[in-house]
Amino acid sequence: MKAFAGSFLLITLSVVTGVLTGAEFSITGKVSFSTPWDTAGTPYAADLIGVSLNAFVTTIFFIPLIGIYGSCLFLIGLKIIIFPLLCIGEK
């Protein structure tokens, strides 16, 4: 039962992080809209750079220091901080 609870928590944390990231991506497209080509390319390029940095920093620093659950919680907290800032910039 404990293994099931741990798996369920990890899946839930991953889904929450993914949903917040997807929402950020669409809001960023609305905020930075200029032309269709720039709007499609710029957020996508920034997303790729962010994913690369996140993969590096998370595997090298966060997981060894605070573990997988702590890393997920940290990233969710970071997304919760960034999300309202993007919503403010959208207006």
N, C-alpha and C positions, 0 to 999 in steps of 0.2 A: 504494500500500500504506500509505503514511503517513497519507493521508486516512481510510482505512478504520480504522486503529488509533485515530486521534483520535475518529472517530465512535463506535466501539465503546466507548472509554473514557468518553465523555460519556454514552452510553446507560446504561452500567453504573453510573456515579456517580448518574445520575438515578433509576435503579431502586432502588439501595441507599437513597438519601435518601427515596424514596417508601415503601419497606417499613418503614423505621424510623419514619417519621411515622405510618403506619397503625397500627403496633404501639403507639406512644405514645397515639394516640387511643383505642384500645380499652382500654388499661390505665387511662387517665384516667377513662373511664366506670366502670370497676370501683372505682377509688379513691374517686370522688366520688358513689357510688350513695347516693341517699336515697329519692326517689320516681321513678317512671318518667318523669314530665314534667321534673323537674329534671335527672335523669341524661341525658336526651336533649338538653335545651336548653343547659345550662351548658357542657359540653365543645364543643358545636357553635359556640356564640357565641365561646368562647375560640379555637377553631380559625379562625374567620373573622377575628377580630382579628389573630391571629398571621400568617395568610396575607397580610393587607393590609400589616402592618408589614414582613413579610419581603419582599414584592414591592417595597415602597418602598425599604427599606434596601439590598437586594441590587442593584437597578438604579441607585440613586444613588451608593452608596459602594463595595460589594464588587467588582462587575464592573469598574468603571474602575480600582480600585486593585490588585486581585490577579487579575483575569481570571475567565473562566467556570470553568475547572478549579479554580482556587484557591478560588472561591466554593463550588463543590460540595464540595470537600474540607473546607473550614471548616464547612459546614453538617452534613456527616457527622460530623465531630469533635464538634460541639455536640450532635448527636443521641446519639452514643455516651456522652457525659457525662450527658445528661438521662435516658436510658433506664434505667440502674440506679437512679437516684434515684426514678423512678416505681415501679419494681419493689419497692423497699424500702418505699415508702409504701403499697403494695397490701396488705402483710401486717398 
